[in-house]
Amino acid sequence: MSNRYAIILAAGQGTRMKSKLYKVLHPVCGKPMVQHVIDQVNQLQIEDIVTVIGHGAEKVQEQLGDSCKYALQEQQLGTAHAVMQAESVLSAKSGTTLVICGDTPLIKAETMKELIALHEQSQAKATILTAYADNPAGYGRVLRGEGGLVEKIVEHKDASEEERYVKEINTGTYCFDNQALFSALQKVSNENVQGEYYLPDVIEILKEEGEVVTAFQSSEFEETLGVNDRVALSQAEQILRKRINEKHMRNGVTIIDPLTTFIEADVQIGQDTVINPGSFIKGKSIIGQDCLIGPNTEISNCEIGDGTEVLQSVVHESSIGSFVKIGPFAHVRPQSDIKDSVKIGNFVEIKKTVFGKGSKASHLSYIGDAEVGENVNIGCGSITVNYDGKNKYLTKIEDNVFIGCNSNLVAPVTVGEGAYVAAGSTITQDVPQQALSVARARQVNKEDYVKNLKFNK
């Protein structure tokens, strides 16, 4: 196997997106388009990846980090000019170079592997990734000759009536012999209406030099989709979402309605988990086996154990144990650690809290900046009062504590193991172990008070 390299073209501004966000950073199923491309290319045993950046260069580098090398295209003078910017990194090397656009988030590693394999087996100087288009209007046509070799690429506007009937189109992804590529790039002219240097001209130059140029046709036209505007962005989102959902279903996950279920690209889900309609599962969430998610639930960057239920709730950036019941209408905010067999009931909000095994907050409570032990019962309407207007403080509730309804625990405060807090109490001091704490005004009944009021006379 020869050495392999990749050049990712990601320098265009993307004016048709009409956005302040640089085009290749627009997300598809939760991940920037260019990141999808990098992740697929990384599966190809590539020695060097060079991403050509221009507009928004710093943001792209921030996203991709050290996963690739970079070449700066200060002026956007066409695709061939963009590839030329990788000259200092690659031109002296021998091997196969893949050139792919950073706005093609649907491209599959398997397709690129087959493209490279055909290129190397046929000993071609260039191989074009093509696709069959039912409606090829606007695309360059790939015209083949004897033995299926490529004769030329004809742009739609330049094609004859007969050539326009050809439905095999150029996708803009190529394999080249690296030395032949950089040699031909020196001969590309910008004598055209736009005054730009176009990469397809390299194909014409190689053909004129008598070199072999071949093509590999993708089995799916949709995976070659380039995203240039918001319409194409939504199309890519729908296609990739369908692909992701089907992958999970084939792996043993039940998705009741794939059309209303939104699972991002890096999510992992265990077998026999059921996802109900209206669910959004985002980021790098990991969901165990035999779980029940939704309906109308949002989970983002969470790890969830086996047998857990999250119903009509929002859970962000937290760890959830096994056999936990969350919801309906609960909110678990970031940095929470919910242990096994916990119940977080309706209209309960948890924030930056460790919630111990077997503990319960069944309804209408706020538990923030807290450490809750095991087998704790937190009654309806209870609050950890964690903020004094300037600083946040910790509430610590030890094992086997009972917190009565409508209790306020004013942090910093500790409720000792096995203690009881009476309903309606406002706790401002530590409660000893096994103690009953009552912190409320003594009840006073004033006989005949109401009938003696003036407005009753």
Secondary structure as UniProt FT lines:
FT   STRAND          4..10
FT   HELIX           15..17
FT   HELIX           23..25
FT   STRAND          27..28
FT   TURN            29..30
FT   STRAND          31..32
FT   HELIX           33..41
FT   TURN            42..43
FT   STRAND          48..53
FT   TURN            55..56
FT   HELIX           57..64
FT   HELIX           65..67
FT   STRAND          69..72
FT   HELIX           79..84
FT   TURN            85..86
FT   HELIX           87..90
FT   TURN            91..92
FT   STRAND          96..101
FT   TURN            102..103
FT   TURN            105..106
FT   HELIX           109..121
FT   TURN            122..123
FT   STRAND          126..132
FT   TURN            137..138
FT   STRAND          141..144
FT   HELIX           146..148
FT   STRAND          150..154
FT   HELIX           156..158
FT   TURN            161..162
FT   HELIX           163..165
FT   STRAND          168..177
FT   HELIX           178..185
FT   TURN            186..187
FT   TURN            193..194
FT   HELIX           200..208
FT   TURN            209..210
FT   STRAND          213..217
FT   HELIX           221..224
FT   HELIX           230..250
FT   TURN            251..252
FT   STRAND          254..255
FT   HELIX           258..260
FT   STRAND          262..263
FT   TURN            265..266
FT   STRAND          268..269
FT   TURN            271..272
FT   STRAND          274..275
FT   TURN            277..278
FT   STRAND          280..282
FT   TURN            283..284
FT   STRAND          286..287
FT   TURN            289..290
FT   STRAND          292..293
FT   STRAND          298..300
FT   STRAND          303..304
FT   TURN            306..307
FT   STRAND          309..310
FT   STRAND          314..316
FT   STRAND          319..320
FT   TURN            322..323
FT   STRAND          325..326
FT   STRAND          331..332
FT   TURN            334..335
FT   STRAND          337..338
FT   TURN            340..341
FT   STRAND          343..346
FT   STRAND          349..355
FT   TURN            357..358
FT   STRAND          360..363
FT   STRAND          366..372
FT   TURN            374..375
FT   STRAND          377..378
FT   TURN            380..381
FT   STRAND          383..385
FT   STRAND          395..397
FT   TURN            399..400
FT   STRAND          402..403
FT   TURN            405..406
FT   STRAND          408..410
FT   STRAND          413..415
FT   TURN            417..418
FT   STRAND          420..421
FT   TURN            423..424
FT   STRAND          426..427
FT   TURN            433..434
FT   STRAND          436..437
FT   TURN            447..452
FT   HELIX           454..456
//
